[in-house]
Amino acid sequence: MQKIVALLALLATLPFHAFCADAAYKQVLISTGTNFVRVRLPLTDVTGKVRVKEKSADGFGIPIAPSKTVLGKKHFLEWQIGYDTPNVNDPTVVKKIMFTRKGETKYGHELSRIIFESVRLGLLSTNDILAEIKVLENIPATEFEESQPVSVDTETNNSSGGFQRAVQRVPQFTKTSPHGSVQIQLKQKQRAVGYQAMVYVCLPLTEILTLDGEPRKAGRAKTKETVYYDFTNENAGLLRDILRAFGLASAQHNEDMRTILKLVLEHAAD
Ligand code: ADE
């Protein structure tokens, strides 16, 4: 009887363990070497913040099933990179980057951590950061992508079977470099009217590494496969592009970036 109770208790905890294992798999992790900042990303989290897409002419890319597709030159990872979290225990948090937004305490994570470590390692200089703060301060309010118009053309005399045709034009902004690109996409707000600017980092599969730091060979994704991307001296320009994208995205993102960069300058030499 005791054994049955113990077994039932164990079975009851299985969904919890499965949930934890899944959360751990989806977690972006950041580590450093002597001259690189290494990011670990999940390859098969198709509904999450990191998705595999096939390149398309419109630049948006087409989502694909990574375990059913040979991933190679035609593919890229689209990462909705974050920069802050209310969770002080997040694995990529930098506790020294702490600020308040609308009364809530935030800690730098993901992008903030990458920038913090890059300044410590010298991939970005303090002058780079100072120069970026200056550029972000001088972006006029009219330039923010979030306020760029989305237009709808409605055709009054061209209805088909009673269905009226309307065409929506949504702007998208892309900065491409040899090692990856950054995109600002306008997305309809989930629980409000209007659009919000989302920033995505696009990493070509050809730049993606395995745990040993070697290029990942073309092939289907294995179950729960994680992959790596190194920020180095060679591709530090991509980091500046990401900062600039957030600075251009909206007034709030611009303010957050300047706050974070100032805290990086204050603490990177601690
Ligand atoms: N806030 C934090 N990360 C973001 C992202 N990638 N795009 C838009 N807003 C964000």
Residues whose N, C-alpha, C, O or C-beta is under 5 A from the ligand:
A	BS01	ADE	Q80 I81 G82 Y83 A197 M198 V199
